[in-house]
Amino acid sequence: MTWCLAHLIRILIGCIGEAAINGKEIPGCLPTPSVRLSAPFPEKRQRKANMTALEPQSINWQVTSNRQAHRTDRFSGQQLTVRRGQPFSFSMILNRSLDSRDSLGFVASTGPYPSESARTKAVFPLSSGLSRGGWSAQLVSNKDNVLTISISSPANAPIGWYTLSTQISSQGNDFVQKLGTFILLFNPWVQEDGVFMSNHAEREEYVQEDAGIIYVGSTNRIGMVGWNFGQFEEGILDICLSILDHSLNFRRDPATDVARRSDPKYVGRVLSAMVNGNDDNGVISGNWSGSYTGGRDPRNWNGSVEILKEWKRSGFRPVRYGQCWVFAGTLNTVLRSFGIPSRVVTNFNSAHDTDRNLSVDVYYDAYGRPMDKGSDSVWNFHVWNEGWFVRTDLGPSYGGWQVLDATPQERSQGVFQCGPASVTAVREGDVNLDFDMPFVFAEVNADRITWIHDARNNTQKQNSTDARSIGRYISTKAVGSNSRMDITEKYKYPEGSSQERQVFEKALGKLKPRMAFGATSARHLEREGREPSISGKFKVTGILEVGKEVNMALILKNLTSDMKTVTVNMTAWTIVYNGTLVHEVWKDSVTISLDPEEEIQHPVKITYAQYEKYLKADNMIRTTAVCQVSDEAEVVVERDIILDNPSLTLEVRGAVNGRLPSQPSPTNTPKPQSSSFPAERVRDLGPASAKWMAQSSHSDRNPCFW
């Protein structure tokens, strides 16, 4: 009996000791011994534990709470994604309690060649207080063997993928152990960050909104296209970060490139190059030919997500095809995913100045035919982006909205990239500043110079200068609504004002001092000539629809008290929205007599058979008339028209299960019509409806599908 009792006590002692050492709960089914045989075991365990090197056992990244605090919880997945300049917390379970003889620190690193001197690597200790300026780790709590730690990053740290490691010195052993990875983004909620945006509603619109509107069309027919930016959808943030790792800068010098990702100015410029595929196997291949064999018609994209996923799926080869609004919609996705506030902007009658003289030259022959002469052009509309950030390189007055344009138009520093160009600098004519200021200034404020080419002696003479037609109705989606917001005054002073001309001459003087304002300036020679004795304009008199005859009228008016005889040469060409001529489809020549101060309408009819074969997906036709009174300068009249596609009416019979997808709608209920874009994606705002275009001289009209 005595032996049995002693044997039972030994079993109990063994169980208690094992449980104490392994941290397991003592089984409740065994009886608790009445003797204190287990007392020496905890003391022995403590002595042995203190002789064990400190090691992390597991990490709780507190992903849900961190993502909510950093406003990254809308990103798909459970990757820890945080914003710079703001602390995040995690819990670390150790193999034993931390004591005074242990040293615990951390290493945060990014890029393939992390370096403390380049600020792509930071080594910092665990401390009891929060330090400011650099990386730091604060001990929030220390309970048993569980530490809760708060990590803070500087508000100017490079963005991207980071590795966090712990650096431990314990019991004579020094080692570094990787804890995990996280993504660090820009932080427009923190004032110290260069992308800080103080207005809450604007932050929500320009960072958190994942769908929007892009404006298209022409000055007298503005429409809008719905676009899914989709920056929070599954895999998109990873793809956007990989764009940086495929850039020419990264391939040439990855260490420097990663270090410069702290600067939104640098990141924006790199992205403007990488979203087009011209130099570096970027995201999208542009195509304005009207033939899209081997790819997709740009009008068939309705968002960035499919484009970005296709780029990755294809092994990072450019996706075919895009045009300006596709480049801008995709760049907007990347900027917002990184935390840079951004918006899509459309400029109507956008100049493409190739020779930095702040003018676009347009040529016609004596018969009214537009000539593909010279490299300048005027686009019916052009779409780019604005990103919001400081310009430490220029000074505080030039911060705020910056133009970034991913459409490949002209090379900048040898690469198809554009911006960032300060919108404030554009308005003030500071074209000597970085980046690409002359080109952006000309897009919104160039003079349009018309030339008449004489084929007999291969010469041309300047016909007229138009200082007001370039840069009209510059548009973006309004904050918190689907209304159009006109931001033209952000880019330039009112057309015709003395300030606007002074800024233009200032800009011209900075580029070409000899061409600055003066009585003998070549730009003002035409003012010395006689004013024309007639005026002309085209007026649409019928329905503009593909498959139907185009009916217009050339309205000529005698501005004098003398009789005038006018020789008129007219042509019509199909064109692409960027001004590219496709094919002549109609021409006519007439001689018209005008009594003093008489106004007449001469009919213009272009049949479907004439334009059918040559109409491109833009559905655009340019009509031109060169009108001449003997011994006077020619008067050139031009108008671009857009034809609707035939209407498509869908009738739903019976009950509909589920909810139809919503579309951005103006305040008024839209009336279905057709479009050169898919009809479900485009709405017509009418020719400068009063609600959205207060400065327009066009008649008001309710919004409708374009």
C-alpha atoms as one frame of an Amber mdcrd trajectory, in Angstrom:
protein
   0.000   0.000   0.000   2.828   2.382   0.899   4.532   1.593  -2.402   1.349
   2.349  -4.372   0.914   5.748  -2.692   4.536   6.713  -3.366   4.156   5.650
  -7.017   1.040   7.829  -7.437   2.822  10.851  -5.946   5.706  10.406  -8.420
   3.233  10.348 -11.352   1.543  13.546 -10.148   4.877  15.311  -9.718   5.880
  14.353 -13.264   2.632  15.702 -14.733   2.897  18.984 -12.835   6.491  19.511
 -13.832   5.869  18.809 -17.510   2.881  21.149 -17.570   4.859  23.938 -15.956
   7.737  23.625 -18.375   5.601  23.390 -21.539   3.110  26.076 -20.526   0.212
  23.646 -20.723  -2.808  23.693 -18.525  -2.723  21.034 -15.829  -5.325  18.381
 -16.649  -8.360  18.865 -14.437  -9.139  15.119 -14.213  -6.169  14.396 -11.984
  -6.497  14.981  -8.232  -4.446  17.847  -6.779  -1.855  16.509  -4.340  -2.016
  17.726  -0.773   1.747  17.889  -0.428   3.960  20.727  -1.754   6.133  18.661
  -3.979   5.832  21.020  -7.005   7.149  24.122  -5.244  10.784  23.947  -6.418
   9.901  23.394 -10.084   8.868  27.013 -11.059  12.093  28.404  -9.577  14.112
  25.912 -11.520  12.123  26.717 -14.724  12.751  30.460 -14.276  16.477  29.965
 -13.899  16.589  27.784 -17.017  14.383  30.192 -18.988  16.642  33.155 -18.227
  19.513  31.196 -19.708  17.568  30.714 -23.004  18.152  33.175 -25.845  15.136
  35.365 -26.608  13.244  34.301 -29.739   9.959  35.392 -31.392   7.406  32.594
 -31.617   4.547  34.202 -33.548   3.216  37.567 -34.781  -0.269  39.045 -34.768
  -0.245  41.910 -37.275  -3.651  43.217 -36.120  -4.501  43.585 -39.809  -8.141
  44.551 -39.388  -7.599  47.345 -36.877  -4.491  48.658 -38.635  -6.201  48.763
 -42.044  -9.177  50.600 -40.567  -6.960  53.128 -38.804  -4.943  53.721 -41.990
  -8.034  53.814 -44.256  -6.760  50.912 -46.329  -9.500  48.475 -45.329 -11.170
  48.763 -48.739  -8.215  47.053 -50.425  -9.084  43.455 -51.224  -7.259  40.736
 -49.289  -5.628  40.658 -45.859  -2.192  42.062 -46.644  -1.023  44.579 -44.043
  -1.260  47.894 -45.901  -0.442  51.083 -44.003   0.257  54.736 -44.716   3.465
  56.562 -43.948   3.741  59.016 -41.073   1.177  57.084 -39.035   1.882  54.331
 -36.444   0.676  50.755 -36.741   0.698  48.090 -34.026   1.329  44.376 -33.773
   1.761  41.760 -31.039   4.788  39.481 -30.796   4.801  36.327 -28.693   8.259
  35.439 -27.386   9.617  32.160 -26.065  10.049  33.841 -22.663   9.612  37.188
 -20.988  11.749  40.133 -22.019  14.194  41.207 -19.330  16.732  43.980 -18.894
  19.598  41.902 -20.270  17.894  41.514 -23.670  18.268  44.015 -26.500  15.447
  44.159 -29.044  15.424  46.301 -32.208  13.916  46.336 -35.674  14.952  46.682
 -39.312  12.580  48.062 -41.980  13.831  47.736 -45.539  12.527  48.143 -49.068
  13.912  47.384 -52.525  16.538  44.929 -53.726  19.481  46.905 -52.286  18.324
  48.454 -49.000  20.685  51.060 -47.620  20.609  53.311 -44.570  22.359  56.084
 -46.486  19.682  55.937 -49.194  16.934  55.787 -46.553  15.645  52.496 -47.931
  16.728  50.741 -44.740  16.168  51.806 -41.159  17.551  50.202 -37.996  15.869
  51.359 -34.799  15.592  50.102 -31.212  12.549  49.256 -29.149  11.956  52.167
 -26.805   9.428  53.214 -24.197   8.676  56.535 -25.908   7.738  57.666 -29.419
  10.456  59.418 -31.386   9.675  61.878 -34.170  11.076  62.187 -37.643  12.392
  58.728 -38.433  11.426  55.117 -37.988  10.715  54.127 -34.400   9.323  51.268
 -32.326   7.461  51.970 -29.096   6.725  49.323 -26.478   3.014  49.683 -25.776
   2.692  46.763 -23.361   4.785  43.898 -21.967   2.709  41.187 -20.356   4.325
  37.837 -19.653   5.920  36.862 -22.940   3.643  38.986 -25.169   4.824  42.363
 -26.436   2.569  44.911 -28.128   4.657  47.229 -30.283   3.823  50.361 -32.272
   5.911  51.063 -35.390   6.070  54.584 -36.813   7.405  55.501 -40.238   8.505
  58.970 -41.358   6.043  60.932 -43.492   8.610  61.057 -46.290   9.563  57.366
 -46.401   9.709  55.666 -49.810   6.471  53.888 -50.636   6.275  50.232 -51.649
   6.780  46.735 -50.264   8.681  46.560 -46.963  10.222  43.761 -44.942  10.172
  44.103 -41.155  12.763  42.131 -39.199  13.686  42.009 -35.546  17.265  42.398
 -34.361  17.881  40.563 -31.077  20.852  40.483 -28.745  20.369  37.915 -25.983
  22.604  35.614 -23.921  25.611  36.578 -26.032  23.800  35.795 -29.280  23.079
  38.451 -31.947  20.754  37.598 -34.794  18.160  39.094 -37.179  14.882  37.327
 -37.846  12.360  38.281 -40.524   8.917  38.971 -39.080   6.931  39.639 -42.256
   6.117  42.119 -45.026   3.821  45.094 -45.400   2.954  47.780 -47.966   3.603
  51.446 -47.203   1.591  54.095 -49.088   1.388  57.882 -49.289  -0.794  59.472
 -46.611  -3.022  62.410 -47.645  -4.501  62.426 -44.099  -1.198  63.463 -42.459
  -0.108  67.075 -42.728   3.600  66.226 -42.841   3.130  64.128 -45.989   3.707
  65.897 -49.308   0.348  64.650 -50.615  -1.644  66.015 -47.654  -5.121  67.231
 -48.624  -6.955  69.081 -45.879 -10.525  68.915 -47.208 -12.344  65.747 -46.133
 -14.803  65.673 -49.049 -11.983  66.126 -51.558  -9.925  63.340 -49.964 -12.898
  61.007 -50.223 -13.404  61.904 -53.879  -9.803  61.971 -55.047  -8.393  59.033
 -53.031 -11.221  56.743 -51.935 -13.677  57.016 -54.855 -13.222  53.983 -57.127
 -15.457  55.025 -60.048 -15.899  58.239 -61.949 -16.666  60.138 -65.126 -14.445
  61.097 -68.053 -15.595  63.870 -70.401 -15.308  63.420 -74.167 -16.681  64.908
 -77.388 -16.246  68.453 -78.660 -16.904  72.000 -77.525 -20.466  71.927 -78.837
 -21.179  68.321 -77.902 -19.737  67.373 -74.519 -20.475  63.827 -73.384 -19.315
  61.737 -70.464 -18.045  58.188 -70.110 -18.355  56.161 -66.907 -15.050  54.621
 -65.774 -14.270  52.007 -63.115 -10.974  52.945 -61.502 -11.170  49.867 -59.253
  -8.081  50.662 -57.196  -9.283  48.481 -54.308 -10.091  45.361 -56.336  -8.208
  42.118 -55.844  -4.598  42.198 -57.024  -4.701  45.776 -58.360  -2.441  47.339
 -55.734   0.181  44.627 -56.303   0.053  45.249 -60.062   0.334  48.997 -59.562
   3.438  48.532 -57.397   4.925  46.226 -60.035   4.603  49.057 -62.565   7.340
  50.890 -60.668   9.560  47.790 -60.734   9.267  47.559 -64.530  10.244  51.165
 -65.215  13.361  52.150 -67.118  14.641  53.972 -64.035  14.384  50.854 -61.891
  16.090  48.685 -64.481  18.928  51.153 -64.875  19.522  51.938 -61.195  17.166
  50.099 -58.823  18.754  51.418 -55.638  18.319  55.069 -56.620  14.874  54.499
 -58.084  13.513  52.910 -54.899  15.033  55.672 -52.762  13.298  58.339 -54.867
   9.890  56.748 -54.368   9.526  58.948 -51.322   8.745  61.854 -53.655   5.259
  61.976 -55.245   6.687  64.207 -57.968   9.120  61.482 -58.980   6.560  58.686
 -58.699   4.053  60.623 -60.804   6.581  61.265 -63.564   7.634  57.609 -63.675
   3.992  56.529 -63.902   3.304  58.971 -66.748   5.973  57.098 -68.690   4.961
  53.593 -67.622   1.217  53.724 -68.289   2.033  54.037 -71.996   4.007  51.241
 -73.610   6.178  53.248 -75.982   9.612  53.005 -74.357   9.492  50.466 -71.584
   6.882  47.731 -72.067   4.454  49.871 -70.142   0.806  49.133 -69.596  -1.043
  50.341 -72.720  -0.215  50.606 -76.408  -1.743  53.640 -78.105  -3.489  53.481
 -81.471  -5.187  56.324 -83.355  -5.320  54.679 -86.780  -8.948  53.587 -86.582
  -7.878  49.974 -87.203  -7.583  47.859 -84.059  -6.730  44.413 -85.410  -4.949
  42.353 -82.767  -6.406  44.331 -79.891  -9.478  46.125 -78.618 -11.114  49.315
 -79.833 -10.278  51.880 -77.116 -13.976  52.745 -76.854 -14.752  49.275 -75.564
 -12.825  49.631 -72.313 -14.932  50.688 -69.344 -12.319  50.649 -66.598  -8.724
  50.064 -65.553  -9.003  46.719 -63.757  -9.230  44.544 -66.850  -6.380  46.455
 -68.487  -4.031  46.102 -65.524  -4.815  42.416 -65.040  -4.297  41.747 -68.746
  -0.930  43.523 -68.589   0.194  41.208 -65.795  -1.347  38.108 -67.381   0.493
  38.742 -70.666   3.872  38.844 -68.956   3.873  42.655 -68.667   3.490  43.388
 -72.369   1.530  46.493 -73.457  -2.211  45.957 -73.714  -3.720  46.844 -77.081
  -5.183  49.500 -77.491  -5.745  52.808 -75.753  -6.319  56.463 -76.475  -6.048
  59.477 -74.198  -9.005  58.781 -71.895  -7.859  55.151 -71.459  -4.359  56.272
 -70.462  -5.822  58.851 -68.069  -8.337  56.475 -66.489  -5.618  53.889 -65.869
  -3.117  56.390 -64.475  -5.831  57.664 -62.132  -6.236  54.142 -60.754  -2.524
  53.837 -60.004  -2.243  57.274 -58.402  -5.229  56.710 -56.111  -4.045  53.229
 -55.169  -0.745  54.752 -53.979  -2.571  57.417 -51.964  -1.837  60.375 -54.254
  -5.044  62.430 -54.636  -5.849  62.552 -58.337  -8.541  63.358 -60.875  -9.161
  63.023 -64.599  -9.281  66.281 -66.582 -10.527  66.911 -70.139  -9.407  69.864
 -72.247 -11.527  70.682 -75.300  -9.786  72.105 -78.385  -6.471  70.918 -77.016
  -3.356  72.086 -78.841  -0.454  69.788 -79.661   2.489  72.147 -80.103   5.561
  70.285 -81.310   8.069  73.128 -81.650   7.702  75.043 -78.366   6.539  78.294
 -80.008   3.181  78.338 -78.174   1.216  78.219 -81.410  -0.328  75.559 -83.596
  -0.158  76.042 -87.338  -3.092  74.863 -89.446  -2.776  74.773 -93.241  -5.345
  74.888 -96.057  -4.969  75.084 -99.789  -6.880  77.593-101.877  -9.644  75.056
-102.482 -10.424  74.693 -98.814  -8.752  71.346 -98.326  -6.996  70.955 -94.971
  -3.383  69.981 -95.470  -1.372  67.482 -93.486   1.510  69.927 -93.378   3.590
  70.487 -90.282   3.428  68.489 -87.068   1.135  70.683 -84.970  -2.491  69.708
 -84.437  -5.614  70.556 -82.468  -7.436  67.704 -80.728 -11.207  67.945 -80.313
 -10.556  66.869 -76.739  -7.622  65.555 -74.790  -7.666  63.872 -71.386  -4.942
  63.932 -68.755  -4.610  63.671 -64.967  -3.930  65.981 -62.105  -2.153  64.771
 -58.980  -2.131  66.734 -55.725   1.211  67.244 -53.970   3.783  69.822 -52.919
   6.549  71.025 -55.214   9.570  71.304 -52.988  11.665  71.881 -56.110   9.683
  74.980 -57.125   8.417  76.514 -53.900   5.202  76.544 -51.865   3.184  78.665
 -54.307   3.438  75.978 -56.979   2.066  73.095 -54.906  -1.408  71.633 -55.292
  -2.697  70.226 -58.570  -0.033  69.006 -61.009  -0.637  67.894 -64.608   0.452
  64.323 -65.382  -0.152  63.036 -68.907   0.458  59.391 -69.830  -0.669  59.730
 -73.460   2.469  59.396 -75.618   2.659  62.670 -77.551   6.160  64.136 -77.284
   9.381  62.867 -75.766  10.600  64.483 -72.566  14.189  63.740 -71.539  14.166
  61.071 -74.242  11.053  59.270 -72.974   7.336  59.583 -73.686   6.373  61.118
 -70.363   4.787  64.387 -69.324   4.686  66.262 -66.042   4.267  66.979 -63.308
   3.491  70.524 -64.457   2.114  72.871 -61.820  -1.362  74.137 -62.751  -0.554
  77.383 -60.939   2.599  77.768 -63.035   0.577  77.165 -66.202  -1.851  79.927
 -65.232   0.989  82.350 -64.529   2.976  81.530 -67.681   6.037  80.208 -65.838
   7.036  77.957 -68.710  10.687  77.867 -67.623   9.885  75.564 -64.681   9.912
  71.749 -64.542   8.367  69.657 -66.014   7.180  70.010 -69.644   5.649  73.395
 -68.949   5.779  74.788 -72.525   3.888  71.792 -73.878   1.168  71.896 -71.200
   0.837  75.684 -71.431   0.337  75.428 -75.203  -2.304  72.712 -74.784  -4.610
  75.172 -73.048  -3.435  78.566 -74.290  -1.696  78.360 -77.662  -2.595  80.674
 -80.523  -4.122  78.942 -83.533  -2.534  80.315 -86.701  -4.195  79.599 -90.039
  -2.093  79.499 -93.200  -3.135  79.385 -96.856  -0.772  77.341 -99.018  -0.169
  78.337-102.638   0.763  75.224-104.582   1.851  77.251-107.645   4.942  78.631
-105.977   4.995  76.367-102.910   4.561  79.236-100.473   2.131  79.964 -97.680
   0.807  83.151 -96.189  -0.559  83.708 -92.740  -4.298  84.125 -92.897  -5.362
  84.720 -89.308  -4.524  84.194 -85.664  -7.112  82.931 -83.200  -6.132  83.542
 -79.584  -9.346  82.272 -78.008 -10.320  78.885 -79.407  -7.660  76.707 -77.721
  -8.331  75.365 -74.234 -12.103  75.419 -73.800 -14.376  74.013 -71.084 -11.582
  72.286 -69.132 -13.630  69.752 -67.192 -13.525  67.262 -64.348 -16.087  65.468
 -62.225 -17.339  67.533 -59.295 -16.667  66.440 -55.719 -19.437  64.281 -54.326
 -21.694  64.438 -57.379 -21.862  63.471 -61.056 -21.941  67.074 -62.241 -19.334
  68.552 -64.553 -17.016  71.076 -62.912 -15.402  73.659 -65.186 -11.863  74.406
 -64.020 -10.741  76.529 -66.990  -9.963  79.493 -64.724  -7.456  77.336 -62.833
  -5.393  77.056 -66.022  -5.689  80.563 -67.446  -7.162  83.999 -66.991 -10.392
  84.743 -68.895  -9.975  84.727 -72.666  -9.763  88.228 -74.059  -8.654  89.756
 -70.759  -5.508  91.829 -70.519  -4.140  89.432 -67.904  -4.479  86.467 -70.263
  -2.525  88.241 -73.030   0.105  89.478 -70.592   0.669  85.946 -69.330   0.899
  84.677 -72.906   3.511  87.264 -73.824   5.391  86.513 -70.599   5.499  82.817
 -71.504   6.570  83.561 -75.063   9.310  85.841 -73.820  10.696  83.154 -71.509
  10.953  80.708 -74.418  11.976  83.078 -77.204  12.881  86.536 -75.886  13.108
  88.021 -79.384   9.457  87.107 -79.993   8.186  88.908 -76.899   5.440  91.452
 -77.110   6.117  94.450 -79.306   4.690  96.493 -82.166   6.610  94.436 -84.714
   5.776  91.030 -83.277   4.945  88.599 -86.055   1.913  87.485 -84.087   0.315
  90.882 -84.425   0.973  91.624 -88.073  -2.461  90.437 -89.069  -3.997  93.211
 -86.988  -2.424  95.797 -89.265  -4.312  94.481 -92.286  -7.865  95.358 -93.203
 -10.645  93.722 -91.290 -12.544  91.179 -93.423 -15.654  92.478 -95.127 -17.551
  89.206 -94.637 -18.082  86.661 -91.888 -19.022  83.012 -92.069 -20.035  80.049
 -89.946 -21.483  76.553 -90.375 -24.847  75.680 -88.865 -26.319  72.193 -88.451
 -29.815  72.061 -89.950 -30.686  68.367 -89.638 -30.243  65.271 -87.495 -26.648
  64.109 -87.135 -26.859  60.334 -87.283 -24.786  57.627 -88.950 -26.639  56.309
 -91.993 -28.387  59.588 -92.733 -27.568  62.584 -94.865 -25.645  65.363 -93.146
 -27.466  68.668 -93.585 -25.735  71.927 -92.757 -25.717  75.495 -93.963 -22.861
  77.896 -94.577 -24.045  81.260 -93.268 -22.293  84.207 -94.961 -22.839  87.820
 -93.981 -21.757  91.017 -95.699 -20.392  93.309 -92.997 -20.203  96.393 -95.244
 -22.524  98.744 -97.096 -21.037  97.669-100.420 -22.032  94.720-102.583 -19.619
  91.774-102.326 -18.940  88.773-104.513 -17.584  85.792-102.615 -15.823  82.762
-104.057 -16.313  79.779-101.752 -14.382  76.491-101.861 -15.702  73.848 -99.452
 -14.575  70.378 -98.413 -15.543  67.753 -95.853 -13.159  65.162 -94.398 -13.600
  62.314 -91.988 -11.206  62.739 -89.076 -10.061  61.168 -85.828 -10.663  63.084
 -82.578  -7.001  64.088 -82.363  -7.301  65.999 -85.643  -5.836  63.337 -87.919
  -7.297  63.573 -91.434  -8.741  60.339 -92.832 -10.320  60.968 -96.254 -12.063
  63.658 -98.242 -15.756  62.758 -98.623 -17.266  65.859-100.200 -16.323  69.117
-101.933 -18.082  72.003-103.641 -17.294  75.425-105.077 -19.754  78.293-105.464
 -19.778  82.016-106.149 -22.193  84.017-104.012 -23.236  87.656-104.368 -24.101
  89.539-101.197 -26.007  92.778-101.073 -24.946  95.358 -98.470 -25.260  93.838
 -94.973 -27.059  90.815 -96.412 -26.901  87.408 -94.751 -27.547  84.220 -96.712
 -27.554  80.487 -95.972 -25.995  78.168 -98.523 -27.065  74.525 -98.057 -24.473
  71.776 -97.557 -25.553  68.152 -98.075 -23.254  65.169 -97.548 -24.872  61.820
 -98.369 -24.308  58.612 -96.402 -22.846  56.995 -99.524 -20.176  59.692 -99.614
 -18.923  59.234 -96.055 -19.885  55.611 -95.295 -16.585  53.960 -96.233 -14.359
  56.502 -94.544 -16.074  57.218 -91.232 -13.965  56.062 -88.274 -15.168  54.994
 -84.838 -15.050  58.632 -83.690 -17.915  59.424 -86.126 -16.335  62.816 -86.825
 -16.489  64.930 -89.989 -14.690  68.244 -90.469 -16.243  70.757 -92.877 -14.174
  73.677 -94.159 -14.901  76.668 -96.361 -12.325  79.112 -97.733 -14.225  82.272
 -98.622 -12.568  85.052-100.603 -13.586  88.479-101.757 -11.375  89.846-104.516
  -8.324  91.745-103.216  -9.026  90.704 -99.641  -7.639  88.045 -97.355  -9.443
  84.732 -97.256 -11.917  83.959 -94.493 -11.594  80.364 -93.304 -14.689  78.744
 -91.754 -14.427  75.354 -90.043 -16.650  73.078 -87.992 -16.275  69.536 -86.672
 -19.439  67.502 -86.261 -20.052  64.211 -84.449 -22.617  61.751 -85.764 -24.760
  59.658 -83.438 -24.988  55.934 -83.928 -28.542  54.714 -84.596 -30.634  54.561
 -81.437 -30.949  51.265 -79.609 -33.999  50.723 -77.409 -34.123  47.808 -74.951
 -37.494  46.692 -73.633 -37.524  44.503 -70.527 -40.502  42.175 -70.296 -41.566
  40.558 -67.041 -39.950  40.821 -63.644 -36.255  41.572 -63.292 -34.355  39.621
 -60.656 -31.593  41.535 -58.938 -30.535  45.145 -59.409 -29.561  46.744 -62.673
 -26.056  48.272 -62.607 -26.184  51.927 -61.735 -24.662  54.572 -63.968 -23.557
  58.092 -63.114 -26.499  60.346 -63.910 -26.913  64.090 -64.111 -29.667  65.714
 -62.094 -32.142  65.454 -64.941 -33.316  62.079 -66.202 -31.294  61.270 -69.340
 -32.944  60.507 -72.644 -31.477  57.440 -74.402 -29.608  58.117 -77.618 -26.605
  56.638 -79.369 -22.902  57.239 -79.322 -19.587  56.484 -80.957 -18.823  55.036
 -77.506 -20.995  52.180 -76.189 -24.344  53.822 -75.448 -24.606  52.520 -71.907
 -21.419  54.345 -70.953 -21.834  57.798 -72.478 -24.196  60.610 -71.715 -24.482
  63.871 -73.580 -24.403  67.056 -71.570 -25.749  68.956 -74.544 -24.040  71.897
 -76.194 -22.930  73.625 -73.030 -25.959  73.194 -70.807 -26.361  76.165 -68.481
 -26.108  73.993 -65.365 -22.635  72.719 -66.193 -21.358  75.336 -68.602 -22.174
  78.716 -67.164 -19.633  80.403 -69.428 -20.953  78.831 -72.634 -22.625  80.868
 -75.317 -24.450  77.801 -76.688 -28.158  77.314 -76.160 -29.269  75.305 -73.127
 -30.364  71.741 -73.493 -31.298  68.950 -71.132 -28.625  66.278 -70.669 -29.108
  63.088 -72.637 -27.195  60.028 -73.746 -24.669  61.011 -76.355
